[in-house]
Amino acid sequence: MKTSKYLNRIVALLLVSIMMVALLAACGSSDDTSGQPAASGEPAASGESAAPGGSGTSTSPGSGSDSGPPPVSARDTLVIQATSDPGTLSPLGGSIGFVPSTLYAEALFSYDLDNNIIPRLAHDVELIADDHLIVHLRQDLYFPSGDQLTAADVLFTLQLYYDEPTRRGFVRVIDLERTRAIDDFTVEIFQTEVSVAQYPSRYALIGIISEKAYDPVEIVTNPNPMVIGPYRVAEYISGSGVRLEANPDYYGDPPLIPNLHFQVINEPAQITNALESGVIQVGTAAPHDADYLQDIGLNIVRAPDTRSHSVMYNCTTLNYDERIAISYAINSPAIVNTVWNGWATLTDYPGAPGKLDYEPIWGGRHDIYVDLYNLDKAREYAERGGLIGRTLTIITDSSDAYDAYAQIMQEDLRKIDVNVEIVRYDRAAFAQILASPDAVDYDIGFGLTFVVSGLACFLISDWTIINNCGWFGPTHDYYWERGREIIGTLDWDTRQAMMPEFIDLFLETNPWYAIVAVPVMWALDPDLGGVRVDGAGNLQYAFMYWES
């Protein structure tokens, strides 16, 4: 395996699972505002951390036994809570909070515990340059349809991803005109630009689809004939869940747990009840229930705090002083304690402190991240910007967290003589409004700001390009140029040195304000071994096994 000298340190950090599929990979936005992630399938570094209260076990990424082979168990099924059903099993569809599609639709490669690229459908990858690679496919693989995997399938898949708006971010920097098949089993891929997020992380998210077997209707409910993976879909009941079973024709080692059932449960109380009764063995742990779940003997696994909830300002309706005033008026400490029951953490810059590339020098570069909840300064900036006496519109997606944020902000802004009207939308309508560059019927929204690369440099560079919050003009254009330069800088030290000035540039506009780093937590059956979390904060079911 050939690798660029500039990627040695990058690869060690980009532990993005091939099992995570994000709804909008380019910007990291999600239909699921809970902060809880989808599932995933690649390992991260080991470690442990304490959690508030409780007598059960709380661990962080990499927890679980890695010593020797897993024990043989009579238990052959794992039931996993899913947050929602996007209505499709296609790798081209959204699966946040549902079934990670690469459990049954593998990518070209993934990662091992030592952060080395390991082949999957490809047997080798040559990195010719930082924007140029050659992929050598296995020559003994066949889709269940009977068609052999060839370079044509890879090219076909890349085009499918480009044609699907919610997946275009995975191939945004791939030059599809120049990318070609050298022969039936060799693909030469060119990129339009160097990107720290493209290789290897984005490539490892693309499930390869058979060109000959592809059926755009059938793949929604039965992708089996068109994909290759360690599992296959045994049953799909829309709105209820999916049952996966081990693929008997899989070319690699069989899964350690042969049956995975994903059951849709989205109410926290119902999830807690299902965990307590043993109906499910893996479920998201709501902050207000996490201590109780620990007390009854379940293991709480917490991912690094790589995701943050942010106030998204409409820069066309709020001037800079008004945005600063609102930032000062947000009671983030109260949000940590009341909304997240002490499990969330404060952040000191426009991202989460658990980002893989975060450095302390990035924090506290503006007073709004130092002097939290200062109503005197809020009023000062509000008077300067003309905010006093205005009525602002805060929109939410009707989720518990966003509704709670809006109500807390409404109460505190009233203290500086600013009125607030709260308008609740469903998630689809809410996302559409925020994505509109010229929306003027709101002043404040909320966003779950994260990216699948786990890198703050990519988050801060790309988010305002896709969701620009009404930010236009020369400053935004210069910001865009600097962002492209940073993402295209693969040398770690050089890129890190560029970031403080870039964060300052962001803070000069303040298009969003990070409220808290949201916890990503699960409750798991204590008999589950091989529990790992990847660098993007997702569980990896491919490595789990029953210890008894």
N, C-alpha and C positions, 0 to 999 in steps of 0.2 A: 504494500500500500504506500503510495507516494503522497507526501503532504508538503505544503508550503512551509517554509521556516517561520512565516508570520502567523501561522495557525496553531503552533504548538501550545501556546497558552490559551488561545481562544477555545480550542477543542476541550481543554480541561474544564472550561466553565460552561460551555453550551450543552448542558445535559438536558436537552429538550427531547421528550419522549416521542417515539414514533406512534405511540398510542393516543396522544392527545390531538384532537381535532378542534380548533377554535373557530367560532363563527366568522370572525373577521380577523384573519391572521395578520393582516397588514397593520392594523391599528390596535389590535388586542381587545376590541370591544366585544361585549357578550350580551346575550339575552338574559343571562342569569346574573342578577345583581347581588346575589347573596355573598359573593366572594368565594363560594365553594367551587372547586374545579371539576372538570370532567376527569375520567379515569386516564391512566396512561400505562406505559410499558417499559421504561428504561430506568436504570438505577442512578442513584446519586450518592454523595459521600455519607458516611455514617456519623452518628452523633446522638446525644440525648440532651433534652432540656426540660426544666421543671415547668409545670403549669399551675395556675392558681388552684389551691384547694384540692380536696379529693384524696382518696387513699389508693386509687387504682394506678395503672401505669400510664405515663405520658411520655411519648417519644417523638423525636423529630427525624428528618430524612435519613433513610438507610437503616432504620431499626429493624431487627429481625436477625435470625441466625444465618451466617454465611459459612459455618464450619461443617464440612462434610455434606454428604447427600441428605436430602430431606427424608424423614421417616415415612414408612409405608402406612397409609391410613385407609380405613374402610369408607371414609367420607369422600364422596366423589362430586359433590355439588357445593357451590358457593352462591348465596343469594345476596345481591348487591342492590342497594337503593339507588334509583336514578331520579333526578330532579324533575325532568320533563321529557316529553317525546316530541322531537321536531317533525315527526310525520314521515321520516324517510330513513332508510338504512344505507343509502348511497354514500360512498366516500365524498361525493360532491355536495352533500347536504350538511346542515348544521347539526352537531351532536354535543353541544355544551350540556353537561349534566346528564348525558344519555350514554349510549354504548360507544366506546372508542372504536372507530371503524377499522383501525389497523390490527385489531384482534383477528379480523377475518379478511382484511385487504392489506397485505404487507407493502411496505415501501422498498426502495432499492437497498437500503442499509439502515442500521441502527447503531447502538453503542454498547460497550460492555462496562463492567465495574471499574476498569482502569481508564475509562474514557476513550478507548480506542474505537475507531470506526470498525464495525463488523459487518460483513456482507449479509444480505438477505436474498433478495431476488437477483442482485448483482453478486458476482464472485470477486470483483476487484474494481477499485476506483482509482484512476490516475488524476492527480491534480496537476495539470500542466502549467497553469498560472492561477492567480487568485480569482480570475473570472473565466476560467476555461478548464473543463474536466472531461475525461473520457471514462465512460461506464461500460464495463464488460459484464454482460448478463450470463447467468447460468444457462447451460445449453440442454439441461435435462428436465426443465420444468414445463408442466402443462396445466392449463386452466381446467377446471372440472368439465367445461364444455368439450374438451378434447383438443383444443387449439394450443399449439406450442407458444410459450412466451418468447417474443422477439422484440427487436428494436422498434418495430412499427407500433407495438403496444405502448411503449414508453412515449414515443412522439405523440401518439393519439391521446394518451392520458394528459400530457402537458397542455395540449390544446383544449381538452375538456375543462381543465382547471382554469385556463385563461378565459374561456367562454362563460364560465359560471362566476357572476359578480362576487358572491360570497367566498369564493376560493381563489380569485385572481391574485390576491396578495401572496400566495404560495409561489407563484411563478412570475411575479411582477418584473423582476430584473433578468429573467431568462430571455435571451434573444431567440425567439421561436423561428425567425426567418433563417438564421444561420445554423441553428441546431439541426443535426442531421444524423442519419444512420450510416455509419461507415460500412457495416455489413449487417447480416441478420441478427447478430448478437452483440454489436458494439454501437454505442451512442456517443456522439461528440456533442457536448453541451457548451454553448457560449452564453455569457451574460452581457447585458448592456452596461453594467457597472459592477464594481466590486462592492460587496455588501457583507458586513459582519454577520448578518442574520440569515443569509441565504445558504451558505455552506458552512457546516453541514446541516444546520437545524431544519430549514424549510424543506430541503430535499427529503429528509427523513419523515416528513409528514404526508407525503404524497403516495397514497395507495394506488398501485398500478392496476389498470382496468383493461380487459381484453377488447381489442378493437373489433374482432370478428363476432364476439358473443354479446357485445354491448347492446342493451335494450334500455332506452331511457325510461320506460314505464316499469318494466320488470325489476330493474335495479333498486327501485324504491322499497320494495317489500321482499325481494329475493335476489340478493347480489351474488349468491353462491356460484353460478356458472361463469361469472365474469371476473372473479378475483381469486387470489391465493393467500392463505393464511393458516395459522395454527388452529383456528376455530372455524366453524361454519354455522350459519344461522339455521337453527332447528325449528324455531317458531317465532313469529312476530305478531303480537296482538296490538294494533294501534291504540295508543293512549294507555296501555296497560304495562307492556314490557316486552322483553326479548329473551329468548332462551338460546344460548350458544352451546354447541357440543364440539368436542375435539374432532378435528378433521383427520380421518383415518388415512388420507392420502397425502398428508403434509410431509414435505421433504425433510424437515428438521426433527428435533426431539419433540415428543408429544408434550402438551401442557401438563403441569403437575396436578392441576385440578381439572378434570375432563369436562365438567359442566358448569357454566356460568349463567346465572339467571339475573337479569336486570329488571327490577320491579319499580314502576313509577310510583313514588310517594313524595309529595312536595310540601306537606304540612309538617312543621317541626314536631308538633305533639304526636302525630301519627308515626313519624320516623322513630321517635324515642320509644313509643309503645312497641313498635315492631322489633326494635333492637332488644328491648327488655324481654320480650316474649320469645325471642329466637327466630321469629319469622324471617328476618334478614340478619346477616352476619357482618355486613359492612354498611354503614350509613353516615351521612354528614351529621356532625355533632353541633347542634345549635348552642350558641354561647350560654344561654340561660339553662341548658340541660347538661352541659359538659361535666360539671362537677358531680351531678347525680349519676351520670353514666359511669364515671370513674368509681364512684362509691359502690356501685353494684357489680364491679369487677370487670367491666369492659376496658379495653386499652384505648386510650385517646392518642391519636397520632396527629401531630401538627406539622404542617409544612412551613418552610421559611416564609417570612412576611414579604412576598414579592408583589402583592396586589394591594392597591389602595383605592379607596372611595374618594372621589374628588367632586367639588362643586365646579360645574362647567358654566362659565360665564358667556353670555351672548355679547360679544364685543361690539355689535352694531347698536345695541340699546343701552349699554353701560359703558361709561368712560373709565379711564384708568383709575382715577381717584375713587370713583364709586366701587370699582372692583376691589380696591385695597380696603375701603371702608367695610365692605361686606366680609372680607376675609378676617379682619380684626374682630368682627361681631360674631364669628362662629365659635361656639363653645365646644371645641374639640375634646377637652378633658371630660366634660359631662357626657358627650357622645360615647366615649370609651367606656364609661361606667354604667350608663343607663341603657344604651342600645346594645352594647357588646358585653355587658356584665364583667368588665375588666379584662376581657381576653384580647381586645384590639390594642394596638400600640399607636402612639403619636409618631408623626414623622416630621422631619425638619427640612424637607425640600419637596419639589413637586412629584415625588414618587414614593416608593416604599423602601425602608432601610434594609430589607432582605434581598434587594436586587444583587445579582451576582457581581456586578462591577461597582457597587456603591462604595464611596470613600467618605470619611467624616468631613473632609474639606468641602464637600458639596453641601453640607447642611448649614443652616443658619445664615444663608447668604442674603436673606431679606428679613427684616424685623417681623413680618407677619408669621414667620416660622419660629420666632424666638419669643416674642411677647404675645403669647396666645391669649385670646379672648380679652381684649382690652377695649372696653366700650368708650373710654375717653378718646382714644386714638380713632376708633371707628367713627365717632361723631365729628371729630376734626376733619377727617377725609371726606365724610359725607357732606359737611357744610362746604368744603372746598369744591367738591364735584357737583353739587346741586342735587344731592340725593334726598335731603330732608323734605318730608312731606309727600314724597312720591309713593305710588303703589306699585310694587314689583310683582311679577308673576313667576312663581316657582312651579315647575312641572315635575311630576314623578311618574314612575312606571307602575305605581300601586303596590310596590313591594314594601314589606314591613320596614326595612332599613331606610329606604328613600323617604317614605312617608314620615318616619320618625325624625329624620334630619330636617325635613321641611317644617315640621311643627316646632322643633327647637329653634330653628332660624327665624321663624315667624315671631316667636315670643321675644327673642333677643333683639331683632331689628326694630320691633315696636318700642323698645327702650331708648332707641335713638331717633324716634319719630319717623320711622319708615314703615309703611304698611305692606303687608304681603298677602297676596291671593294665591292659594294652592290649587292647582289643577291636576287631577289624576287621570292618566291615560293607561291603556293596556301597553304591554311591553313593545309590541310591534309599532304602534303609533308613536310611542315615546322615542324609540330609536330612530324612526323616520324623521321626526322633527329635529332631533339633535344633529342628524346627518345632513340636514338641509343647510346650504351655505348662506341662504338669504332669509331664513326664518326670523320673523320679527314679533311673533305672538307669544314670546316668552323672554324672560330675563335670566333665569337661573335653572339649570338642570343638574343632573348628577351622572357620574360615569364610574364604571369599574375599570380603572386604568392599569392594564398589564399587557405584556406581550409574550408570545410563546418562547422567545429567545431568553427571557429572564434578565435582559440587559436594560438598564436604565437609559443608556445612551440611545438605544433604539426606540424606547418608549417616548422619550422627550423629543427625539428628532421626528418621529413619524406621526404621533397622535394628532398634532395640530395640522398635519397635511391632509389627513383623511377626515377628521372632525375639527375643522378650523375655527369653530366657535364664532364665525363672523369676522375673523381676523384677516384683513387684507392690507395691501399696500407695500411700499418699499421695505419696511422693517420685516414684514412677514417673508418677503421674497429673499432678503438677505439671510433670514433665519433658515429658510429652506435650503439655500446654497450651503450654509455652514453645516446643516444637518446631513446633507448628502456627503459632504467632505468627511464628517466624523464617522458615519456608517461605512464609508469606503476605506477607512483607515484600519487595517487589520493588526497593525503593531499595537500591542496592548499599552505599553508605556506612553507612546505618542498620543494615542486616543485618550487615555486618561488625563493627560496633561491639557488636552483641548477642552475637557468637559466643564471646568469651573467657569471659564469665560462664556461658554455656551449656555450654562444654567443662568448666569447673570443676564444674558440676552433674553432668555425666556421670562425671567422675573421682571424685566423692564416692561413687559406687556401684561403678564399675569392672566393668561386666558383661562387657566383653571387653578384651583387651590386644593391641594391634597388635604383632606380632613383627617383620615386615619388610615393606617395600614390594617387591612381587614384580615382576621385570622382564617386560615383554611384548615379545618379539623375534621377528623373522622373518628367514629367509635367502631371498634373492631372486636370480633370474637377473640378471647384471649388464647384460643388454640390455633390461631392462624400464624404461620411462620412465613419468613421471606418477605416481610412487609417493608416496602421501600417507597420513597417519594423522589420524583425527579426534580431537576433544577427549576422547572416551571411550576412546581407545586402540585403534582398529580400522582395518585396512587398507581402502582404498576402491578396489575393483576397477573401478568404473565409469569411472575416470579413467586407468587404465593403458593403455599401448600398447607395442608392440615398436619399439625404436629401429633395429633392423636385421633 
